[in-house]
Amino acid sequence: MNRPWRLSGDHIRLAMRLTPNGGRDAIDGIEPDGEGGMLLKARVTAVPEKGKANKALIALVAKSLGIPKSSVSLASGDTSRKKILRIDGDPEDVMKKLEGLFD
């Protein structure tokens, strides 16, 4: 199955679609991005101003994977709904944790 994450050197790049003001903080599964790739869908209660929704997304992903927030950073998509996150750490371990979200 095509996944929204890939190994990129010493880290993982995770493609996401964020819904701010989403009513709750949750990861909602995987969807096609319309360009042949896949996106991990997430929603946060935070509003999309001054980076609040991006911070909430980073916290949600870190908590879901059981890794420190400092290991997750926004690589691109600062003001877009589509974002690329960089996840540092042991790539094998991080990919296992990502797969584990969908067991």
Z-matrix of the N, CA and C atoms (Angstrom, degrees):
N
C 1 1.463
C 2 1.531 1 109.61
N 3 1.297 2 115.35 1 138.81
C 4 1.464 3 121.43 2 176.83
C 5 1.532 4 108.73 3 -68.87
N 6 1.315 5 116.69 4 131.48
C 7 1.462 6 121.25 5 -177.56
C 8 1.530 7 110.07 6 -115.51
N 9 1.342 8 117.28 7 155.20
C 10 1.466 9 120.02 8 -178.99
C 11 1.534 10 113.43 9 -83.68
N 12 1.324 11 117.47 10 9.06
C 13 1.457 12 119.56 11 178.37
C 14 1.516 13 109.53 12 -124.90
N 15 1.340 14 115.04 13 154.35
C 16 1.461 15 119.36 14 177.59
C 17 1.519 16 109.59 15 -151.42
N 18 1.301 17 113.77 16 153.87
C 19 1.457 18 120.60 17 176.95
C 20 1.518 19 108.22 18 -74.10
N 21 1.318 20 116.38 19 134.02
C 22 1.461 21 121.14 20 178.98
C 23 1.533 22 107.39 21 -137.56
N 24 1.317 23 115.68 22 88.05
C 25 1.463 24 119.40 23 -177.06
C 26 1.515 25 110.33 24 69.95
N 27 1.331 26 116.34 25 -118.94
C 28 1.467 27 120.78 26 -176.68
C 29 1.526 28 112.87 27 -99.17
N 30 1.339 29 117.82 28 13.26
C 31 1.460 30 120.33 29 -178.54
C 32 1.532 31 110.18 30 -143.20
N 33 1.315 32 115.58 31 174.61
C 34 1.465 33 122.70 32 177.87
C 35 1.523 34 108.12 33 -107.64
N 36 1.333 35 115.81 34 137.08
C 37 1.470 36 121.42 35 172.54
C 38 1.526 37 106.65 36 -105.07
N 39 1.315 38 115.95 37 125.84
C 40 1.461 39 122.51 38 -175.90
C 41 1.525 40 109.03 39 -118.75
N 42 1.333 41 116.30 40 118.33
C 43 1.469 42 122.11 41 178.15
C 44 1.529 43 108.61 42 -86.47
N 45 1.330 44 115.99 43 130.33
C 46 1.464 45 120.44 44 -175.62
C 47 1.518 46 111.47 45 -135.03
N 48 1.338 47 114.14 46 156.24
C 49 1.465 48 120.87 47 168.18
C 50 1.513 49 106.65 48 -122.11
N 51 1.319 50 115.96 49 120.49
C 52 1.464 51 121.72 50 -174.82
C 53 1.519 52 111.22 51 -104.55
N 54 1.335 53 115.08 52 134.27
C 55 1.457 54 121.63 53 171.65
C 56 1.524 55 107.94 54 -111.84
N 57 1.339 56 117.40 55 104.71
C 58 1.469 57 119.21 56 175.40
C 59 1.521 58 109.80 57 -75.68
N 60 1.337 59 117.66 58 166.07
C 61 1.471 60 121.79 59 -176.86
C 62 1.523 61 110.50 60 54.41
N 63 1.328 62 116.63 61 36.44
C 64 1.472 63 120.87 62 -171.95
C 65 1.508 64 115.60 63 -84.32
N 66 1.333 65 118.36 64 3.29
C 67 1.460 66 120.23 65 177.04
C 68 1.521 67 113.50 66 88.69
N 69 1.314 68 117.44 67 -27.74
C 70 1.469 69 121.86 68 177.48
C 71 1.518 70 107.37 69 -159.83
N 72 1.326 71 115.77 70 166.30
C 73 1.461 72 120.54 71 175.62
C 74 1.522 73 107.50 72 -97.30
N 75 1.331 74 116.76 73 115.98
C 76 1.468 75 119.75 74 -176.30
C 77 1.517 76 110.89 75 -159.52
N 78 1.332 77 114.17 76 152.74
C 79 1.456 78 121.16 77 170.08
C 80 1.520 79 105.93 78 -98.36
N 81 1.334 80 116.64 79 125.74
C 82 1.461 81 121.89 80 -169.24
C 83 1.524 82 114.90 81 -106.73
N 84 1.324 83 119.07 82 12.26
C 85 1.456 84 119.61 83 177.51
C 86 1.519 85 112.54 84 108.57
N 87 1.326 86 114.53 85 -165.28
C 88 1.463 87 122.14 86 -173.65
C 89 1.521 88 109.12 87 -118.08
N 90 1.329 89 117.03 88 140.81
C 91 1.461 90 121.40 89 177.07
C 92 1.531 91 109.04 90 -139.72
N 93 1.350 92 117.38 91 155.07
C 94 1.474 93 120.25 92 175.36
C 95 1.524 94 110.06 93 -68.27
N 96 1.329 95 116.49 94 148.08
C 97 1.471 96 120.08 95 -179.79
C 98 1.521 97 112.83 96 -93.65
N 99 1.328 98 117.61 97 -0.04
C 100 1.458 99 120.82 98 179.03
C 101 1.520 100 112.66 99 85.96
N 102 1.324 101 117.63 100 -4.49
C 103 1.461 102 121.64 101 -178.96
C 104 1.529 103 110.92 102 -123.53
N 105 1.318 104 116.72 103 20.41
C 106 1.454 105 120.69 104 178.32
C 107 1.511 106 114.42 105 92.78
N 108 1.322 107 117.61 106 -6.47
C 109 1.459 108 121.26 107 178.22
C 110 1.517 109 110.91 108 -105.32
N 111 1.314 110 115.55 109 -173.56
C 112 1.460 111 120.93 110 179.83
C 113 1.530 112 109.32 111 -126.97
N 114 1.324 113 115.74 112 153.90
C 115 1.460 114 122.73 113 178.04
C 116 1.519 115 109.12 114 -127.28
N 117 1.327 116 116.36 115 142.32
C 118 1.452 117 121.55 116 170.81
C 119 1.529 118 106.25 117 -88.52
N 120 1.330 119 116.89 118 124.04
C 121 1.465 120 120.91 119 -178.18
C 122 1.522 121 110.02 120 -88.63
N 123 1.322 122 115.10 121 136.86
C 124 1.465 123 120.01 122 175.99
C 125 1.520 124 108.79 123 -141.95
N 126 1.329 125 114.80 124 152.83
C 127 1.463 126 120.70 125 173.94
C 128 1.519 127 108.23 126 -130.61
N 129 1.315 128 115.77 127 147.49
C 130 1.462 129 121.33 128 177.17
C 131 1.521 130 108.66 129 -134.63
N 132 1.312 131 115.70 130 156.73
C 133 1.470 132 119.66 131 179.07
C 134 1.529 133 110.94 132 -79.74
N 135 1.327 134 117.29 133 -19.14
C 136 1.469 135 121.48 134 -176.45
C 137 1.529 136 111.54 135 -65.05
N 138 1.335 137 114.54 136 153.61
C 139 1.463 138 121.03 137 177.88
C 140 1.531 139 110.17 138 -86.91
N 141 1.339 140 117.16 139 153.04
C 142 1.470 141 120.17 140 -178.05
C 143 1.520 142 112.85 141 -84.76
N 144 1.323 143 116.25 142 62.79
C 145 1.469 144 118.86 143 176.68
C 146 1.518 145 109.24 144 -139.49
N 147 1.322 146 115.20 145 141.64
C 148 1.472 147 122.68 146 178.71
C 149 1.525 148 112.31 147 53.50
N 150 1.330 149 117.24 148 32.97
C 151 1.459 150 120.42 149 174.94
C 152 1.521 151 115.46 150 76.88
N 153 1.334 152 117.73 151 6.98
C 154 1.469 153 120.25 152 -176.73
C 155 1.527 154 112.05 153 -62.46
N 156 1.335 155 117.17 154 -43.47
C 157 1.469 156 119.86 155 -179.60
C 158 1.535 157 110.62 156 -67.05
N 159 1.333 158 117.01 157 -37.77
C 160 1.467 159 119.81 158 177.85
C 161 1.525 160 111.04 159 -64.04
N 162 1.338 161 117.03 160 -42.43
C 163 1.468 162 120.42 161 177.80
C 164 1.528 163 110.33 162 -62.52
N 165 1.323 164 116.35 163 -41.44
C 166 1.468 165 120.30 164 179.49
C 167 1.532 166 110.65 165 -64.91
N 168 1.344 167 116.68 166 -38.39
C 169 1.464 168 120.70 167 178.09
C 170 1.529 169 110.47 168 -62.95
N 171 1.322 170 116.55 169 -46.23
C 172 1.470 171 120.42 170 179.44
C 173 1.527 172 110.49 171 -60.21
N 174 1.328 173 116.64 172 -43.23
C 175 1.470 174 120.69 173 178.74
C 176 1.528 175 110.72 174 -63.35
N 177 1.331 176 117.30 175 -42.10
C 178 1.465 177 121.76 176 179.91
C 179 1.525 178 111.28 177 -62.82
N 180 1.332 179 117.06 178 -47.01
C 181 1.469 180 120.76 179 -178.89
C 182 1.532 181 110.22 180 -64.61
N 183 1.335 182 116.81 181 -44.44
C 184 1.466 183 120.38 182 179.78
C 185 1.528 184 110.64 183 -60.96
N 186 1.333 185 116.65 184 -44.82
C 187 1.466 186 120.72 185 -179.50
C 188 1.536 187 110.44 186 -65.02
N 189 1.331 188 116.85 187 -43.64
C 190 1.463 189 120.98 188 -178.75
C 191 1.530 190 111.95 189 -61.51
N 192 1.345 191 115.95 190 -34.24
C 193 1.463 192 120.52 191 -177.77
C 194 1.527 193 112.68 192 -94.24
N 195 1.331 194 116.99 193 -7.24
C 196 1.454 195 120.36 194 -179.36
C 197 1.520 196 113.21 195 67.74
N 198 1.344 197 115.32 196 38.37
C 199 1.472 198 120.49 197 179.22
C 200 1.525 199 108.59 198 -125.08
N 201 1.341 200 117.82 199 161.18
C 202 1.474 201 119.12 200 179.55
C 203 1.531 202 112.23 201 -67.24
N 204 1.327 203 116.04 202 146.97
C 205 1.471 204 120.71 203 178.04
C 206 1.524 205 111.12 204 -57.80
N 207 1.345 206 116.26 205 -30.23
C 208 1.463 207 120.00 206 -178.64
C 209 1.529 208 112.26 207 -66.28
N 210 1.351 209 117.39 208 -14.55
C 211 1.471 210 121.21 209 179.00
C 212 1.523 211 112.40 210 -84.71
N 213 1.345 212 116.74 211 -10.64
C 214 1.473 213 121.67 212 -175.92
C 215 1.521 214 108.87 213 -114.48
N 216 1.334 215 116.49 214 129.05
C 217 1.470 216 119.52 215 177.86
C 218 1.522 217 109.72 216 -140.60
N 219 1.323 218 115.63 217 158.18
C 220 1.456 219 122.28 218 179.46
C 221 1.524 220 108.60 219 -85.20
N 222 1.331 221 117.11 220 115.38
C 223 1.468 222 121.03 221 -179.63
C 224 1.528 223 110.83 222 -87.13
N 225 1.337 224 117.07 223 -35.89
C 226 1.464 225 120.51 224 177.00
C 227 1.521 226 109.92 225 -160.65
N 228 1.328 227 115.70 226 162.23
C 229 1.458 228 120.98 227 177.25
C 230 1.519 229 113.88 228 93.83
N 231 1.326 230 116.83 229 30.04
C 232 1.461 231 121.73 230 -176.34
C 233 1.525 232 113.15 231 -47.64
N 234 1.342 233 117.35 232 -46.95
C 235 1.468 234 120.05 233 -177.54
C 236 1.527 235 112.67 234 -111.92
N 237 1.314 236 116.96 235 10.72
C 238 1.462 237 121.95 236 -178.89
C 239 1.527 238 109.98 237 -101.63
N 240 1.327 239 116.30 238 158.03
C 241 1.471 240 119.40 239 173.19
C 242 1.527 241 110.47 240 -71.65
N 243 1.337 242 115.73 241 -31.27
C 244 1.469 243 120.03 242 177.19
C 245 1.514 244 108.91 243 -87.94
N 246 1.311 245 115.94 244 127.69
C 247 1.458 246 121.27 245 -175.05
C 248 1.521 247 110.53 246 -132.07
N 249 1.315 248 116.19 247 154.10
C 250 1.456 249 121.62 248 170.14
C 251 1.524 250 106.75 249 -116.59
N 252 1.329 251 116.24 250 122.47
C 253 1.452 252 120.95 251 176.03
C 254 1.519 253 109.22 252 -101.49
N 255 1.310 254 115.52 253 144.39
C 256 1.459 255 121.95 254 172.86
C 257 1.526 256 106.48 255 -104.06
N 258 1.332 257 115.58 256 126.99
C 259 1.458 258 120.07 257 178.66
C 260 1.522 259 108.21 258 -118.05
N 261 1.329 260 115.06 259 115.46
C 262 1.457 261 120.95 260 179.00
C 263 1.526 262 109.59 261 -90.85
N 264 1.313 263 115.17 262 158.15
C 265 1.456 264 120.78 263 -178.87
C 266 1.516 265 108.41 264 131.44
N 267 1.327 266 116.40 265 -171.34
C 268 1.458 267 121.17 266 178.38
C 269 1.532 268 108.41 267 -69.38
N 270 1.345 269 118.02 268 111.14
C 271 1.474 270 119.88 269 -174.64
C 272 1.523 271 113.81 270 -56.14
N 273 1.326 272 117.92 271 -39.42
C 274 1.476 273 120.25 272 179.79
C 275 1.523 274 109.88 273 -61.94
N 276 1.330 275 116.25 274 -44.85
C 277 1.456 276 122.10 275 -179.01
C 278 1.530 277 110.48 276 -63.61
N 279 1.337 278 116.11 277 -45.41
C 280 1.469 279 120.39 278 -179.10
C 281 1.532 280 110.27 279 -63.06
N 282 1.347 281 117.53 280 -42.46
C 283 1.475 282 119.37 281 -179.82
C 284 1.531 283 110.99 282 -65.10
N 285 1.319 284 118.00 283 -37.40
C 286 1.478 285 120.77 284 176.80
C 287 1.532 286 110.25 285 -62.26
N 288 1.337 287 116.11 286 -41.65
C 289 1.455 288 119.87 287 179.72
C 290 1.533 289 111.30 288 -66.85
N 291 1.334 290 116.81 289 -38.72
C 292 1.467 291 120.04 290 176.79
C 293 1.531 292 110.13 291 -63.24
N 294 1.333 293 117.23 292 -46.33
C 295 1.470 294 120.71 293 177.70
C 296 1.536 295 110.06 294 -58.77
N 297 1.346 296 115.46 295 -38.02
C 298 1.455 297 120.54 296 -177.45
C 299 1.524 298 113.72 297 -64.01
N 300 1.326 299 116.96 298 -21.51
C 301 1.466 300 120.05 299 178.03
C 302 1.530 301 111.39 300 -65.92
N 303 1.344 302 117.07 301 -20.19
C 304 1.465 303 120.16 302 -172.39
C 305 1.518 304 113.39 303 -117.98
N 306 1.330 305 117.30 304 18.12
C 307 1.480 306 120.35 305 177.81
C 308 1.505 307 110.60 306 -76.95
